[in-house]
Amino acid sequence: MLAASPGALADPPANTAETEASARSASQVMQRAVDAVGPASSVKFVRAEGTIEGPDGRSTIELLSSTAKPTRLIIRQRLTDGRVLETGCNGDVAWMRGPRDDTVQPLECSAVIATGAGLLPTRMMFALADRFPIRSMGPREMRDGKACERLELEDRDGAHASAWFDAASGRLLEIRTQDRKPGAPPSILRIEAWTTVGQLTLPTTISARKGDAVTRSTFTRIGVDPIPDADFAPPKELAKPVDPGA
């Protein structure tokens, strides 16, 4: 081995980005994707509005979230025919209002939070990291003309997925989840656009493909200002009576 001359500078690696990427672990790649969103944990309120376009037509969606105690969440989707599907939790009660006959069904708050929080643009990366605790590095690959770090993932039930992260920004580009049924096509989720909201960089256009069916969700407005308590009010069927002596 030849030693460098005193005072001489060693030649830099041919591709510094690739050298740095190869040194990262799968957990570091996932954490980098979470960090790329920004300080989402410090955001107490989120109001997101947008559209969903798929094989059944176009609907609108509104999400309200508060992590200030008590944790509250409402997901309200207005379907193509005008009917409303709503799931919510205001800390005291949880519910689902079905679009078929507008009846209200009581639910557990923990179930609403667990299944719905991952739909929020501020929480998607947290939900992904929590869902897939088993991770390993895959090969570096090109995706949409971008150098990507690929992770092989497995959830707690043994479902497998592959995810591609932009090596430059750390953001998630695509995740493919394998169907348990042999021969069935994978579910493909792609983040097609991002936006800046204060200190956060959030996904705003997300497409989901299963076979030939594609559903695209686009957030047209995302706000993090405080949300009035009245906006989290439950349906009148579940509202608790006010104690006149309180």
C-alpha positions in Angstrom: 0.0 0.0 0.0 1.4 3.4 -0.9 1.2 6.2 1.7 0.2 9.6 0.7 2.9 12.2 0.6 3.2 14.5 3.6 0.7 17.3 3.3 -1.0 15.8 0.2 -4.8 15.5 0.2 -6.4 12.1 -0.6 -8.7 12.0 -3.6 -12.4 12.3 -2.6 -14.6 9.3 -3.2 -16.0 9.1 -6.8 -19.6 9.5 -5.4 -19.8 11.1 -2.0 -23.6 10.7 -1.8 -23.3 6.9 -2.6 -20.5 6.5 0.0 -22.6 8.3 2.7 -25.8 6.3 1.7 -23.9 2.9 2.0 -22.9 3.8 5.5 -26.5 4.3 6.7 -28.6 1.6 8.3 -32.2 0.9 7.4 -33.3 2.5 10.7 -31.4 5.6 9.8 -33.0 5.8 6.4 -36.4 5.6 7.9 -35.6 8.1 10.6 -34.3 10.5 8.0 -37.6 10.3 6.2 -39.4 11.1 9.4 -37.0 14.0 10.1 -37.5 15.3 6.5 -41.0 16.3 7.3 -39.8 18.6 10.1 -40.9 19.1 13.7 -44.4 17.5 13.2 -44.5 16.4 16.9 -44.7 20.0 18.0 -47.8 20.7 15.9 -50.9 20.5 18.1 -53.6 21.2 15.5 -54.0 20.2 11.8 -56.8 21.0 9.4 -56.4 19.4 6.0 -58.9 19.6 3.1 -58.7 18.0 -0.3 -60.1 15.7 -2.9 -60.0 12.0 -3.7 -60.4 10.8 -7.3 -60.7 7.2 -8.1 -62.7 4.5 -10.0 -65.9 5.5 -8.2 -65.6 9.2 -9.0 -64.5 12.3 -7.1 -65.1 13.0 -3.4 -63.9 15.6 -0.9 -62.2 15.0 2.4 -61.6 17.0 5.5 -59.4 16.0 8.4 -59.3 17.7 11.8 -56.8 16.8 14.4 -55.8 18.0 17.9 -53.1 16.4 20.0 -53.7 18.8 22.8 -55.4 16.9 25.6 -57.7 15.2 25.0 -56.6 13.8 21.6 -59.3 14.5 19.0 -59.7 13.5 15.4 -62.4 13.8 12.7 -62.3 12.4 9.2 -65.2 13.5 7.0 -65.6 12.4 3.4 -68.3 13.7 1.2 -69.0 11.1 -1.5 -69.8 11.7 -5.1 -73.5 11.5 -4.5 -73.4 14.0 -1.6 -73.6 11.5 1.2 -71.2 11.9 4.1 -69.0 9.2 5.8 -67.6 10.5 9.1 -65.4 9.0 11.7 -64.4 10.9 14.8 -63.3 11.0 18.4 -63.5 14.0 20.7 -61.9 12.5 23.8 -65.2 11.6 25.4 -66.9 9.5 22.7 -66.0 8.1 19.3 -68.3 7.4 16.4 -68.8 6.5 12.8 -71.6 8.0 10.7 -72.4 5.7 7.7 -73.5 7.2 4.4 -76.2 4.6 3.7 -78.8 5.7 6.3 -76.9 8.4 8.3 -77.0 6.3 11.4 -74.3 6.8 14.1 -72.4 3.9 15.5 -70.4 4.2 18.7 -66.7 3.3 18.5 -63.6 3.2 20.7 -61.5 6.4 20.7 -58.3 4.3 20.6 -59.5 2.5 17.5 -60.3 5.8 15.7 -57.0 7.3 16.5 -55.0 4.2 15.6 -56.6 3.8 12.2 -57.1 7.4 11.2 -54.0 9.3 12.4 -51.9 7.9 9.6 -54.1 9.7 7.0 -52.9 13.1 8.3 -50.1 14.5 6.1 -48.2 15.4 9.3 -48.3 11.8 10.6 -47.9 9.6 7.5 -44.1 9.0 8.0 -44.7 8.2 11.7 -47.4 5.7 10.8 -45.1 4.1 8.2 -42.3 3.7 10.6 -44.6 2.3 13.3 -46.2 -0.2 10.9 -43.0 -1.7 9.6 -40.6 -2.3 12.5 -38.6 -4.9 10.7 -36.3 -3.3 8.1 -33.2 -4.1 6.0 -31.2 -2.2 3.4 -31.8 -3.1 -0.2 -29.8 -2.1 -3.3 -29.4 1.5 -4.4 -31.7 2.1 -7.4 -33.0 4.8 -9.7 -36.6 5.9 -9.4 -38.2 8.6 -11.5 -34.7 9.7 -12.5 -33.6 10.0 -8.8 -31.0 8.0 -6.9 -32.9 6.2 -4.2 -32.2 4.1 -1.1 -34.4 1.0 -1.0 -35.6 -0.6 2.1 -37.1 -4.1 2.5 -39.9 -4.0 5.2 -42.0 -6.4 7.2 -44.9 -5.6 9.5 -45.8 -7.3 12.7 -48.2 -9.7 10.8 -45.5 -10.8 8.4 -46.6 -8.7 5.4 -43.7 -7.6 3.2 -43.1 -4.3 1.4 -40.4 -2.4 -0.5 -39.9 1.3 -0.1 -37.8 3.8 -2.1 -36.4 7.0 -0.5 -34.9 9.9 -2.4 -31.2 9.8 -1.5 -30.8 13.6 -1.8 -33.7 14.7 0.4 -34.5 11.5 2.4 -38.2 11.7 1.5 -40.3 8.7 0.7 -41.1 8.3 -3.0 -42.8 5.0 -3.3 -43.8 1.9 -1.2 -45.0 -1.4 -2.6 -46.8 -3.8 -0.3 -47.1 -7.4 -1.4 -50.5 -9.0 -1.4 -50.8 -12.2 0.7 -52.8 -13.9 -2.1 -50.4 -15.6 -4.6 -50.4 -13.9 -7.9 -52.3 -10.8 -6.8 -50.7 -7.4 -7.7 -49.0 -5.3 -5.1 -50.5 -2.2 -3.6 -48.4 0.8 -4.7 -48.4 4.1 -2.9 -46.5 7.0 -4.4 -46.0 10.5 -3.1 -46.2 12.7 -6.1 -46.0 16.2 -4.6 -45.0 18.0 -1.4 -45.6 21.5 0.0 -44.2 23.7 2.8 -46.4 24.6 5.7 -44.4 26.7 8.2 -41.5 24.6 9.3 -43.0 21.4 7.8 -42.6 19.8 4.4 -45.7 17.7 3.8 -47.0 15.3 1.2 -49.9 16.8 -0.7 -50.5 14.4 -3.6 -50.6 10.7 -2.9 -51.6 8.0 -5.5 -52.6 4.5 -4.6 -52.6 1.8 -7.3 -53.9 -1.8 -7.1 -53.8 -3.5 -10.4 -55.4 -1.1 -12.9 -57.3 0.9 -10.3 -55.7 4.2 -9.2 -56.9 6.5 -6.5 -55.3 9.9 -6.1 -55.7 12.0 -3.0 -54.7 15.7 -3.1 -54.6 18.1 -0.1 -55.5 21.5 -1.4 -55.3 23.2 2.0 -53.3 22.4 5.1 -53.4 24.6 8.2 -51.9 24.3 11.7 -53.8 27.1 13.4 -55.8 26.3 16.6 -59.1 24.6 15.9 -62.2 25.6 18.1 -63.5 22.9 20.4 -66.9 23.2 18.7 -65.5 21.8 15.5 -64.9 18.5 17.3 -68.4 18.2 18.6 -69.9 14.7 18.2 -73.2 13.9 16.5 -76.2 15.0 18.6 -77.0 11.3 19.1 -73.9 10.9 21.2 -73.5 14.3 22.8 -73.4 14.1 26.6 -76.0 16.2 28.4 -74.7 19.3 30.2 -74.8 19.1 34.0 -76.6 22.2 35.1 -74.8 22.1 38.4 -71.3 22.0 36.9 
